[in-house]
Every structure is written in C-alpha cells, then in structure tokens.
Amino acid sequence: MPQDALTKMLEAREWILADGATGTNLFNMGLQSGDAPELWNVDHPERIRDLYRGPVEAGSDLFLTNTFGGNASRLKLHDAQDRVRELNRAGAEIAREVADAQSRPVVVAGSVGPTGDIFVPMGTLTHEVAVEMFHEQAEGLKEGGADILWVETVSSPEEYRAASEGAALADMPWCGTMSFDTAGRTMMGVTSADMVTLVGKMKEHPPVAFGANCGVGASDLLRTVLGFAAQSPDRPIIAKGNAGIPKYVDGHIHYNGTPELMADYAVMARDAGARIIGGCCGTTSEHLRHMREALETKAKGPAPDLAEIEAKMGGFSSPSDGTGDVAGPVRQRRGRRRG
C-alpha cells in the first residue's frame, strides 16, 4: 500500500499544526443552532470553502472536513440519512480544492464524529450497524478526495473499534481521538492509559496517530497527553484542545482562551509528546496563527509538569486524570457537536 499523506508528513516533520474549531466558525458565519452543518457542503459551498481557507492561511498543515455529523444516525435527525455519501463527498471535494491550491503540502482529513447512539447492551446500537455507518461515511469522504479519515470525540472503545473497521472496509488510513471530559476519563470511563492499550491491540487496521480532542479545557487535555506519553506508545500523539473554558454570555457560548494562551498550549503539547497539535471548540484562525509562530520560534524543551500546566493554562477540572482510580465515572452518552 502506498504511504499516506499524513505518514509522509510525519516522517518529514517534528510537529504538524492541525486546524481549529468547525462549529464555532460556522456559527460565526450564520449557522443556526440545531441546523446540520453538513448540508452547507451542498447548499453553501462558498462558505465551506472560506471555512477551510481560514486555518490553511493561518498556517495549518492539516484541516478537517465539515462532516463531523455526517453519519446516517446523525443525519437522520435532519431527514438526510439517505444523503450520507453525497454530503461527505461534497465536503471532501471542496477541501481537496483548497488543499491542492496551496504551494505547500496540506493534508485533508475527513472528519468522522460519533454516531450519538449507545452500544448494546446499554443501548440499541450493534457493532455491525456501527461499522456499516462508518463505512458508508468513509466511502463518501474517499470519493471526495480526503487523504485520511479523522475519527474524533469518541467516548467508547466499541465505537473506536467500529470506526477502525469502517475505515478498513473503505481501504482508508485513519486517525482517532477520544474526548476525556469526565474527571480525566471519557464519558464511558476510558482513561489515557486505557486508550494506549486499546490502540496497541489494534493489529488489523491501527490508526496512523491517536490522541485527545475537545474535553474540558487546555489544562485537562495536556494532562491527558502526559498520560499517553507515560505509556510510551508506538504511534504519534494528537492534541486538539479547546480554546480555554466555555462561558455562556448573552445567549451564546464563548471560550476564554486568548491567542497567547493557545500559543503556550501548543508549545506545551509539543513538549509533552504530541506530534499533531491543533485546537477544538473556540479555536479560530487568529489562535492558529499564534500557535504556528510559537511552535516555529520556541525551542523544544522538557515535558511540562502539572504545576507548570496549571500556572500557564489554569486549574484542572478534577484532582486526577482518572488513571489508577478504582472505578471511573460512567454516564450516558449525550449528543453533541464538536466546536
């Protein structure tokens, strides 16, 4: 199999700057709460083109397609479950145009979010149906020209494995991140150490890189990255944290992370062991520009300790990262959109 674009870039670079938020920037463009962003791939392609150009012009080496909720289960909420291939293909085609217009290599990562359903026996979603949904979405992204699939904001090992199988059926390389937002664990109780073990056992179609996205804030995400690195994984680590902590102001969610804070976060993520570094909810092109400059101008240093992270990024949301706890909290999955 020929080498994929991301692996090629990882071999040539010490770090890769990914993109920032999708939802935050789409809302700034006029998307209304409750609307399906994926429909804009067909209805407003010029807006999606602008969405993609933002991070690329800010210095991102990799950006995600507007397809986070592009699986049949999510699209069914908008009576668009029969348009999975179409909407994913369109989102990737626009991305391919933007990437190919650059004078430097830019990786198009096909965003694949969770189904929003709960697996049996707690819920009704079976492994076979989940694999089918991920495969269908993967085929659409492949047809549109995505270089790699980017599975994100997953909470359960079952869904992570199903996404892997869906990618394999489409013969697509993939990356996968989980969201550690419940006292250092995912909503389904997975710790950073658990995820390294999960990825290490994937012999058939392992991810090119793995890591964490979204979650609570930059401090917690950096602590999770340290947890990954402590396990000495054999695959590159991804860090894609939110731009600070969300605040509800005048009917809207705002993130308090300044461009300067995100620049510090990017350097600390790199020093903690991440090779692919980006932002999630609240992260704009302005944040990315500062992150790029910091990564290029600040020499690599030792991994930060928790006290340094807390001093620069703010306090943690929980006393520990969940690793080593006797029993982690497990709560029902909730539907949400990556920021």
N, C-alpha and C positions, 0 to 999 in steps of 0.2 A: 504494500500500500504506500503511495507517495506521502511524503511528510506534509502534515497540515500546516497552515499558515501560522498558527499560534506557536506550535512547537518550533518552527523555524525561527520565529522572532525571539522566543525564549532562549534559544541557543546562541543568538547573536547579542542579546541584551541582558544586563544585570537586573533591570526592572522594566515594567511596562505600565504606562498610565492608561487605565480604563476610563470610562465615562462617568457621568454623574447620574442625577435623577431623570426619570422619564415622566412620571406623573406630575411632579412639581412643575416642570417646564411646560407640560401640556396644559395644565390648569392656567398657567400664565398666558397661554395662547388662546384661552377661551373655552377649553373643555369643561363641561359641567359635571358636577358630582353625580355619579350614577350612570353616566354615559360610558359606552365601550370605546376606549381609545383605539382599538384595532380597526374600527370602522373608518377612522380617519385615513387609514392607509389607502383606502379607495375613494372616500368622499372628499378628503382634503390632502391630497398627496404633497402639495406645495408646503403645507405646514409641517408635515413629517420630514420633508427634505430640510427645512430650516431647523427642525429639532435635531437632526443628525449632524448638520453642519456646525452647530454650536460647539459640541465637545471636540470635534475634529479640528476646528480652527483654534480652539483653546489649547491644543497640544495632545489630545488623547490619541493613543496608538491603537485603541480598540474601542468600539462602541456597540451598544446593544440595539437590537431592532425593537420596534414598537409592537411587540407580540406577547407581552407578559401574560395576558389573559386569553391567549389565542387557542385554547383547547376547547373541545366540544362542551365540556361541563360548564366552563365559564361563559362561553358564547351562548349557551342555551338560555341564560338569563336575559339575553337580548334578542332571542329568537333568531340567532345567527349560527346555530350549531352545524348547519349544512354548508357554511362558508369558511370552514377551517383552512382548507388548502388555499383558497383564494386570498384570504386576508393575510395569512402568513407569507405567502408568495409575494404579495404586493409590498408588504413591509420590508422584506429582504431585498426585493428588486430596487427599491428606492435607496436603500442602504448601499447596495452594490454600486449604484451610480455615483453616490457621494464618495465612497472609498476609492473607486477607480479614477476619480477626477483629481486625486491628490498626487503630489510629486514624490511622496514617501509611502512606504507600506502602511496600510491601515487595515486591521482585522475587523470583519463584520461578524458579530456574534449574535446568533439567533436566540432571542430571549424566550425562555420556556418557564413559566411560573407554575405553581401548584394547581392541582385540579380544584381545590376547595372542598373536596369530598373526603370523608373519613373511611379508612380501610376496614374491612371485616376483621374481627368480629364486632368491634365497637361501632362500625358504620356499615354501609352497604357496598362500598367500592371494592371490587375484586382486583387481584393482580392483573388478570388477563385484560379486563376492561381498561385499567390504567395504562398498561403497555400499549394497547390499541390507540388510546387517545394521544399518548406521547409520540407514537409512531406517525400518526396522521399529521400532527403538527410539524414533526421533523421533516416529513416529506415536502410539505409546503415551503418550509424555510430553505431546504436544499434546492428546490426548484427555483427559488428566488435568488440564489447565489450566496447564501450565508457560508462563511468559512468554517464555522464551528457552532455547535449548539451550546447555549449558556443556560443551564438549569439553575434556578435561583429561588431563594426564600422558601426552601423546603424545610419541613419540620420532622418528617418521619423517615426511618431507614427504608420502609416499604416503598414509599413514593420515590425515593432516591434510586433504589434498585430498578423500579419500573421505568423510570426515565432513562436509565442506562440501557435497558433492553430496547426501549423505543428508538434510541439513538443507534443502537447496533443494527436493528432491522432496516433503518434508513441508510446504513453504512456511513454514518456521520461521526466525526470526533466530537467530544463534548467536554464541558467543564461543569462543575456543580457546587453550589454554595447553599449552606443552610443558614437560618436566622436564629441566633441564640439570644432570645429575648425574655426568658423566664428564669431569673436567678442564675444566669450563666448557662442555662440549658435551652434547647429548643422547646417549643410547646409540647412536644411529645417526649420530652425527657432526655434527649441526646446531649451528651457533653462533648467538649472539644476532643477529648481522648477517644470517646466512642466513635466520633466521625473518622478519625485517623484509622482506627481499627476497621471500620466499615469500608473505607476506600482501599485499605491494604488487602482486603479479602476479595476485591473485585478483579478477578483474573481474566474474565472473558472480554470485557469491554470497559476498562477503567477510565476515569476521567483524565484528561490532559493535565488539569490542575483542579484544586478543590479549595474550599475556604468558607468564609462567612460574609454575609451581606445583611444590610438593614439592621434589625435588632433595636436596641435602646438608644445608644449613643456611641460616640467615638471611643470613649474610655473602655466601655464594656467590650467593644469589638477588638480593641488592641489587646485586652486581657485574653480574649479567646484566641487570637493569633499566637500569643505567647504559649498558650496551651497546646496548640497544634505543633509549634516548633519544638516544644519539650519532648514530643513523641518521636522526633527525628523522622518525619515522613519522607518517602522517596519521590514525592511529587511536589511541584511548585504550589505555594500557598497564595490564595486570593484574599485580599482585604478590601471590602467595599462598604464602608461605614456611613451612617447618616451624618449630615452636617449639623452636629450638635443635638440638642434635645427639642422635641416638638412642643410648641406652646400654642394654645388656642386663643387667637386675638381677633376680635371683630368678626367672628363667624368664619375665620379661616385658620388653617394650621400653618404656623411659621416655625422655622428652625433657627436656633440662635447661634449656630456655628458661623463664625466670620471666615472670610478667605484666609486670614492669617492663622486661625485655629486649624483649618483644614490643611494648610501647608505644614504645620507642625505634625499633624496627624499622619500625613503622607510619609514624612521622613521617619517618624517613629514606627510606622507599619513596615517600612523597608528594613529598618534596623532590627525589628522584632522577628523578621524572617520572611515577610511577604515579598513575592516577586511581581505579582499583578496587583496594582493599587488603584482604587477608584473611589467614588462616592456613591451614596444611595440617596435616600429621601432628603430633599432640601439642597442638594449639591448642584450648583449652577456652573455655567461656563467661567464665571469670574473666580469661583472656588478652584476650578480645574487649572486655570492659568497660574494661580499662586502655587498650587500643588506641583505643577510641572517645573516651575522655576526653582522651588525648594529642592526637589529631587535632583535637579541638574547642578545646583550650586553648593549644596551641603554634602560634605563627605560622609561616607558611611561610617557609623560609629557602633559602639556596643549596643546590645539589646537593652531597651529601657526597662527599668523595674517598675513595679506597681506604684511606688511613691512618685516616681517621675511622671508617669502617665496621669496620675491623679492631679499633680501640681499643674500640668500643662493643659489637660483636657477637661478637668473637673472630676467630681466624685463618681464612684461606681454605683450602679443601681442595687447591688446586693453585696453582702460581705465576701462571698466567694464566687468562683466561676462554675460551681456545681461539681467539679472533678473531685472525687473522693467522698462525696456525700453519701450517706447510707441510702437515701431514697430521694430522688429528684421530683420536683412538682410536675404533674402531668395534667393538662387541662384540654378541653375540647378545642379543636381547630376552629379558627374563625376565618371567614373570607376576608381578604384584604388585598389591596393593590400596592405593589412596590412603588415607592415615592417618586 
